[in-house]
Amino acid sequence: MTWAGLLEQWALIEADFQQTYGIDLDTPGLMQTRSWRWLKARIYGLLSAETRINRHFAPPERSK
């Protein structure tokens, strides 16, 4: 997984931010007032929780 790969799934990240953190990333000016560190920490949080972005990159294993 790369940052480029993550950012290609921006729609999943946006939906997860809204559901998990209650933050609408489309709010005018929001991203200009936040640091890269702020965004990165929250995306890492999404990847370690039961979220769309987590399921995209780590789908559940199929039973045999």
N, CA, C and O atoms as a Tinker XYZ file with bonds, in Angstrom:
   256  protein
     1  N      0.843000   -1.168000    0.000000    73     2
     2  CA     0.000000    0.000000    0.000000    64     1     3
     3  C      0.894000    1.238000    0.000000    63     2     4     5
     4  O      1.878000    1.322000    0.734000    81     3
     5  N      0.521000    2.187000   -0.841000    73     3     6
     6  CA     1.266000    3.443000   -0.937000    64     5     7
     7  C      0.308000    4.604000   -0.686000    63     6     8     9
     8  O     -0.911000    4.434000   -0.699000    81     7
     9  N      0.884000    5.792000   -0.454000    73     7    10
    10  CA     0.022000    6.976000   -0.304000    64     9    11
    11  C     -0.729000    7.249000   -1.587000    63    10    12    13
    12  O     -1.890000    7.658000   -1.550000    81    11
    13  N     -0.090000    7.031000   -2.717000    73    11    14
    14  CA    -0.787000    7.223000   -3.997000    64    13    15
    15  C     -1.984000    6.275000   -4.087000    63    14    16    17
    16  O     -3.070000    6.675000   -4.506000    81    15
    17  N     -1.780000    5.029000   -3.695000    73    15    18
    18  CA    -2.871000    4.053000   -3.697000    64    17    19
    19  C     -3.988000    4.441000   -2.752000    63    18    20    21
    20  O     -5.167000    4.307000   -3.078000    81    19
    21  N     -3.613000    4.920000   -1.584000    73    19    22
    22  CA    -4.621000    5.387000   -0.624000    64    21    23
    23  C     -5.427000    6.551000   -1.183000    63    22    24    25
    24  O     -6.656000    6.559000   -1.112000    81    23
    25  N     -4.733000    7.520000   -1.732000    73    23    26
    26  CA    -5.416000    8.715000   -2.214000    64    25    27
    27  C     -6.276000    8.437000   -3.445000    63    26    28    29
    28  O     -7.207000    9.189000   -3.732000    81    27
    29  N     -5.974000    7.365000   -4.171000    73    27    30
    30  CA    -6.852000    6.955000   -5.267000    64    29    31
    31  C     -8.216000    6.505000   -4.741000    63    30    32    33
    32  O     -9.194000    6.486000   -5.487000    81    31
    33  N     -8.280000    6.151000   -3.482000    73    31    34
    34  CA    -9.526000    5.709000   -2.850000    64    33    35
    35  C    -10.125000    6.824000   -1.982000    63    34    36    37
    36  O    -10.725000    6.558000   -0.941000    81    35
    37  N     -9.954000    8.055000   -2.422000    73    35    38
    38  CA   -10.391000    9.221000   -1.644000    64    37    39
    39  C    -11.874000    9.157000   -1.278000    63    38    40    41
    40  O    -12.251000    9.584000   -0.187000    81    39
    41  N    -12.715000    8.637000   -2.158000    73    39    42
    42  CA   -14.151000    8.557000   -1.862000    64    41    43
    43  C    -14.396000    7.693000   -0.622000    63    42    44    45
    44  O    -15.260000    8.013000    0.193000    81    43
    45  N    -13.646000    6.611000   -0.478000    73    43    46
    46  CA   -13.781000    5.764000    0.713000    64    45    47
    47  C    -13.296000    6.506000    1.952000    63    46    48    49
    48  O    -13.918000    6.432000    3.012000    81    47
    49  N    -12.189000    7.215000    1.814000    73    47    50
    50  CA   -11.645000    7.981000    2.938000    64    49    51
    51  C    -12.641000    9.051000    3.375000    63    50    52    53
    52  O    -12.879000    9.229000    4.569000    81    51
    53  N    -13.223000    9.761000    2.412000    73    51    54
    54  CA   -14.211000   10.793000    2.747000    64    53    55
    55  C    -15.388000   10.212000    3.503000    63    54    56    57
    56  O    -15.815000   10.759000    4.520000    81    55
    57  N    -15.917000    9.093000    3.001000    73    55    58
    58  CA   -17.064000    8.461000    3.667000    64    57    59
    59  C    -16.694000    8.001000    5.077000    63    58    60    61
    60  O    -17.479000    8.167000    6.010000    81    59
    61  N    -15.505000    7.424000    5.231000    73    59    62
    62  CA   -15.062000    6.959000    6.551000    64    61    63
    63  C    -14.833000    8.118000    7.519000    63    62    64    65
    64  O    -15.151000    7.998000    8.702000    81    63
    65  N    -14.289000    9.230000    7.043000    73    63    66
    66  CA   -14.106000   10.400000    7.904000    64    65    67
    67  C    -15.455000   10.855000    8.444000    63    66    68    69
    68  O    -15.594000   11.154000    9.630000    81    67
    69  N    -16.449000   10.904000    7.554000    73    67    70
    70  CA   -17.778000   11.359000    7.974000    64    69    71
    71  C    -18.361000   10.413000    9.013000    63    70    72    73
    72  O    -18.862000   10.849000   10.050000    81    71
    73  N    -18.295000    9.115000    8.731000    73    71    74
    74  CA   -18.901000    8.136000    9.631000    64    73    75
    75  C    -18.117000    7.977000   10.931000    63    74    76    77
    76  O    -18.712000    7.931000   12.008000    81    75
    77  N    -16.810000    7.894000   10.845000    73    75    78
    78  CA   -15.986000    7.595000   12.017000    64    77    79
    79  C    -15.720000    8.816000   12.882000    63    78    80    81
    80  O    -15.834000    8.754000   14.106000    81    79
    81  N    -15.365000    9.923000   12.247000    73    79    82
    82  CA   -14.959000   11.114000   12.992000    64    81    83
    83  C    -16.003000   12.229000   12.990000    63    82    84    85
    84  O    -15.868000   13.206000   13.726000    81    83
    85  N    -17.045000   12.086000   12.164000    73    83    86
    86  CA   -18.041000   13.149000   12.056000    64    85    87
    87  C    -17.483000   14.384000   11.362000    63    86    88    89
    88  O    -17.954000   15.498000   11.594000    81    87
    89  N    -16.477000   14.188000   10.509000    73    87    90
    90  CA   -15.815000   15.296000    9.817000    64    89    91
    91  C    -16.123000   15.207000    8.334000    63    90    92    93
    92  O    -15.844000   14.192000    7.696000    81    91
    93  N    -16.703000   16.277000    7.781000    73    91    94
    94  CA   -16.972000   16.359000    6.353000    64    93    95
    95  C    -15.762000   16.998000    5.688000    63    94    96    97
    96  O    -15.529000   18.198000    5.831000    81    95
    97  N    -14.999000   16.202000    4.967000    73    95    98
    98  CA   -13.778000   16.707000    4.345000    64    97    99
    99  C    -14.053000   17.698000    3.222000    63    98   100   101
   100  O    -13.135000   18.360000    2.739000    81    99
   101  N    -15.305000   17.802000    2.808000    73    99   102
   102  CA   -15.678000   18.741000    1.758000    64   101   103
   103  C    -16.016000   20.130000    2.323000    63   102   104   105
   104  O    -16.364000   21.037000    1.567000    81   103
   105  N    -15.916000   20.294000    3.636000    73   103   106
   106  CA   -16.182000   21.592000    4.259000    64   105   107
   107  C    -15.183000   22.619000    3.732000    63   106   108   109
   108  O    -13.974000   22.413000    3.831000    81   107
   109  N    -15.680000   23.721000    3.173000    73   107   110
   110  CA   -14.764000   24.734000    2.623000    64   109   111
   111  C    -13.724000   25.194000    3.651000    63   110   112   113
   112  O    -14.059000   25.541000    4.783000    81   111
   113  N    -12.467000   25.189000    3.231000    73   111   114
   114  CA   -11.373000   25.671000    4.065000    64   113   115
   115  C    -10.835000   24.680000    5.077000    63   114   116   117
   116  O     -9.788000   24.927000    5.676000    81   115
   117  N    -11.524000   23.560000    5.285000    73   115   118
   118  CA   -11.091000   22.607000    6.319000    64   117   119
   119  C     -9.673000   22.111000    6.084000    63   118   120   121
   120  O     -8.845000   22.150000    6.994000    81   119
   121  N     -9.389000   21.651000    4.888000    73   119   122
   122  CA    -8.080000   21.060000    4.636000    64   121   123
   123  C     -6.964000   22.099000    4.654000    63   122   124   125
   124  O     -5.805000   21.748000    4.879000    81   123
   125  N     -7.288000   23.365000    4.423000    73   123   126
   126  CA    -6.267000   24.410000    4.500000    64   125   127
   127  C     -5.890000   24.721000    5.951000    63   126   128   129
   128  O     -4.811000   25.252000    6.214000    81   127
   129  N     -6.778000   24.390000    6.886000    73   127   130
   130  CA    -6.503000   24.677000    8.293000    64   129   131
   131  C     -5.902000   23.488000    9.037000    63   130   132   133
   132  O     -5.565000   23.598000   10.216000    81   131
   133  N     -5.768000   22.360000    8.356000    73   131   134
   134  CA    -5.227000   21.154000    8.992000    64   133   135
   135  C     -3.866000   20.816000    8.409000    63   134   136   137
   136  O     -3.577000   21.128000    7.254000    81   135
   137  N     -3.043000   20.182000    9.210000    73   135   138
   138  CA    -1.707000   19.800000    8.756000    64   137   139
   139  C     -1.734000   18.417000    8.108000    63   138   140   141
   140  O     -2.679000   17.645000    8.268000    81   139
   141  N     -0.669000   18.139000    7.376000    73   139   142
   142  CA    -0.502000   16.806000    6.811000    64   141   143
   143  C     -0.462000   15.779000    7.930000    63   142   144   145
   144  O     -1.020000   14.691000    7.784000    81   143
   145  N      0.180000   16.099000    9.036000    73   143   146
   146  CA     0.260000   15.187000   10.190000    64   145   147
   147  C     -1.134000   14.850000   10.707000    63   146   148   149
   148  O     -1.408000   13.694000   11.031000    81   147
   149  N     -2.015000   15.839000   10.788000    73   147   150
   150  CA    -3.397000   15.647000   11.243000    64   149   151
   151  C     -4.119000   14.651000   10.336000    63   150   152   153
   152  O     -4.760000   13.713000   10.810000    81   151
   153  N     -4.004000   14.869000    9.025000    73   151   154
   154  CA    -4.667000   13.990000    8.063000    64   153   155
   155  C     -4.086000   12.581000    8.120000    63   154   156   157
   156  O     -4.828000   11.600000    8.147000    81   155
   157  N     -2.772000   12.485000    8.138000    73   155   158
   158  CA    -2.092000   11.188000    8.157000    64   157   159
   159  C     -2.482000   10.367000    9.384000    63   158   160   161
   160  O     -2.752000    9.172000    9.268000    81   159
   161  N     -2.511000   10.991000   10.542000    73   159   162
   162  CA    -2.858000   10.277000   11.774000    64   161   163
   163  C     -4.273000    9.718000   11.703000    63   162   164   165
   164  O     -4.523000    8.606000   12.169000    81   163
   165  N     -5.191000   10.469000   11.130000    73   163   166
   166  CA    -6.573000   10.004000   11.047000    64   165   167
   167  C     -6.757000    8.930000    9.987000    63   166   168   169
   168  O     -7.565000    8.019000   10.165000    81   167
   169  N     -6.023000    9.024000    8.898000    73   167   170
   170  CA    -6.090000    7.955000    7.898000    64   169   171
   171  C     -5.513000    6.671000    8.477000    63   170   172   173
   172  O     -6.073000    5.597000    8.258000    81   171
   173  N     -4.406000    6.757000    9.210000    73   171   174
   174  CA    -3.878000    5.565000    9.887000    64   173   175
   175  C     -4.915000    4.986000   10.844000    63   174   176   177
   176  O     -5.052000    3.768000   10.953000    81   175
   177  N     -5.639000    5.855000   11.533000    73   175   178
   178  CA    -6.707000    5.398000   12.416000    64   177   179
   179  C     -7.782000    4.643000   11.652000    63   178   180   181
   180  O     -8.279000    3.619000   12.122000    81   179
   181  N     -8.142000    5.141000   10.483000    73   179   182
   182  CA    -9.146000    4.459000    9.659000    64   181   183
   183  C     -8.653000    3.092000    9.204000    63   182   184   185
   184  O     -9.431000    2.142000    9.112000    81   183
   185  N     -7.367000    3.000000    8.922000    73   183   186
   186  CA    -6.813000    1.726000    8.471000    64   185   187
   187  C     -6.750000    0.683000    9.582000    63   186   188   189
   188  O     -6.631000   -0.511000    9.306000    81   187
   189  N     -6.829000    1.122000   10.828000    73   187   190
   190  CA    -6.770000    0.171000   11.942000    64   189   191
   191  C     -8.144000   -0.084000   12.560000    63   190   192   193
   192  O     -8.250000   -0.734000   13.600000    81   191
   193  N     -9.192000    0.428000   11.919000    73   191   194
   194  CA   -10.559000    0.242000   12.420000    64   193   195
   195  C    -11.380000   -0.503000   11.369000    63   194   196   197
   196  O    -10.911000   -0.750000   10.257000    81   195
   197  N    -12.590000   -0.850000   11.731000    73   195   198
   198  CA   -13.504000   -1.510000   10.797000    64   197   199
   199  C    -14.123000   -0.438000    9.907000    63   198   200   201
   200  O    -15.178000    0.111000   10.225000    81   199
   201  N    -13.458000   -0.144000    8.790000    73   199   202
   202  CA   -13.869000    0.928000    7.888000    64   201   203
   203  C    -13.825000    0.452000    6.444000    63   202   204   205
   204  O    -13.296000   -0.618000    6.140000    81   203
   205  N    -14.387000    1.261000    5.569000    73   203   206
   206  CA   -14.377000    0.955000    4.138000    64   205   207
   207  C    -12.941000    0.854000    3.609000    63   206   208   209
   208  O    -12.597000   -0.078000    2.883000    81   207
   209  N    -12.118000    1.828000    3.987000    73   207   210
   210  CA   -10.744000    1.855000    3.465000    64   209   211
   211  C     -9.945000    0.654000    3.977000    63   210   212   213
   212  O     -9.129000    0.091000    3.247000    81   211
   213  N    -10.177000    0.271000    5.208000    73   211   214
   214  CA    -9.521000   -0.919000    5.754000    64   213   215
   215  C     -9.949000   -2.154000    4.974000    63   214   216   217
   216  O     -9.107000   -2.962000    4.583000    81   215
   217  N    -11.245000   -2.307000    4.744000    73   215   218
   218  CA   -11.735000   -3.481000    4.005000    64   217   219
   219  C    -11.221000   -3.495000    2.568000    63   218   220   221
   220  O    -10.987000   -4.563000    2.003000    81   219
   221  N    -11.048000   -2.332000    1.986000    73   219   222
   222  CA   -10.537000   -2.265000    0.611000    64   221   223
   223  C     -9.121000   -2.830000    0.520000    63   222   224   225
   224  O     -8.806000   -3.592000   -0.394000    81   223
   225  N     -8.277000   -2.452000    1.471000    73   223   226
   226  CA    -6.879000   -2.878000    1.422000    64   225   227
   227  C     -6.604000   -4.183000    2.158000    63   226   228   229
   228  O     -5.585000   -4.824000    1.901000    81   227
   229  N     -7.480000   -4.587000    3.058000    73   227   230
   230  CA    -7.297000   -5.842000    3.801000    64   229   231
   231  C     -8.625000   -6.584000    3.858000    63   230   232   233
   232  O     -9.224000   -6.706000    4.927000    81   231
   233  N     -9.091000   -7.083000    2.705000    73   231   234
   234  CA   -10.373000   -7.794000    2.711000    64   233   235
   235  C    -10.302000   -9.017000    3.605000    63   234   236   237
   236  O     -9.229000   -9.592000    3.787000    81   235
   237  N    -11.437000   -9.421000    4.166000    73   235   238
   238  CA   -11.441000  -10.609000    5.028000    64   237   239
   239  C    -10.983000  -11.849000    4.247000    63   238   240   241
   240  O    -11.233000  -11.990000    3.050000    81   239
   241  N    -10.316000  -12.722000    4.964000    73   239   242
   242  CA    -9.863000  -13.961000    4.337000    64   241   243
   243  C    -11.067000  -14.871000    4.079000    63   242   244   245
   244  O    -11.990000  -14.950000    4.890000    81   243
   245  N    -11.036000  -15.546000    2.946000    73   243   246
   246  CA   -12.111000  -16.488000    2.633000    64   245   247
   247  C    -11.826000  -17.809000    3.312000    63   246   248   249
   248  O    -10.687000  -18.275000    3.344000    81   247
   249  N    -12.870000  -18.406000    3.855000    73   247   250
   250  CA   -12.678000  -19.707000    4.474000    64   249   251
   251  C    -12.631000  -20.786000    3.380000    63   250   252   253
   252  O    -13.281000  -20.675000    2.341000    81   251
   253  N    -11.859000  -21.807000    3.646000    73   251   254
   254  CA   -11.642000  -22.868000    2.646000    64   253   255
   255  C    -12.649000  -23.950000    2.780000    63   254   256
   256  O    -12.617000  -24.920000    2.023000    81   255
